[in-house]
């Protein structure tokens, strides 16, 4: 485990210590603690024993032995490896409160400021994100109420259609924040699965638009796996039983498997559209596409930048958009 040292000085500059940082905390041995709090080492030892005896801290969780090189006691010029017991910040602060010295107070003030990046930055960031998320939810709720009211007050069909469009988008964002996205699609039918060569022909048609020398150059055989997975079943039960789920997973697999040297996102989006088209699901009854170019680009980028553990929410977002755009 990588560790490093920081220099700590007391407020009067009379005490200076090399403070060991390891495993996201700070470590001192008994000799350093004695120097830090200006107390005899036996006093420090007694306080540490009482911390464990009273059950304030568990020794196995707050103590560690670190190996370091020291001068050999009997052989001049020879070094030896010695293990010394160190105590982490929990012990240091506990002892500091028991000692109740000016030096202890100074150290606690310094530690709070100096170690926040090591100890509380992640927590603080998460707290801020939670607060921001809650604020965003409140904004969305307010926005939905405003738009809904505007729809009721709209006096002509043109305005009504515009407001309804925005209302649908806000509702989708609200459902995303509250984890209410659709878990399944709605279309079950005899599906058409384009062949590997069908998809390759489609990709070849894209060459003229994207002239990179490495565009669509395969890295491995994972593209075949990507297009085959959406047709998988266990016995008579399909793994992805609806058209929307198959399309969402096709877009996800091709994007994430990164089968080509260049053009993975473009190829994924094209295959997604092609699969919908082959299954007569690309156009709505008014002959407009079920998903526009900007939305498709945004979804593909969202998938590409998402974490592996977010796969379910990402796929559900695609399914939900397809469901609600019919």
Buried (B, 14 or more C-beta within 10 A) or exposed (E): EEEEEEEBEBEEEEBEBEBBBBEEBBBBBBEBBBBBBBBEBEBBBBBBEEBBEEEBBEBEEBBBEBEEEEEEEEEEEEEEEEEBEBBBBBBBBBBBBBBEBEBBBBBBEBBEEBBEEBBEEEEEEEEEEEEEEEEEBEEBEEBBEBBBEBBEEBEEEEEBEBBBEBBEBBBBBBBBBEEEBBEEBEBEEEBEBBEEEBBBEBBEEBEEEEEEEEBBEEBEEBBEEBBEBBEEEEEEEBEBBBBBBBBBBBBBBBBBBBBBBBBBBBBBBBBBBBBBBBBEBBEEEEEEBBBEEEBBEEBBEBBBEBEEEEBEEBBBBBBBBBBBBE
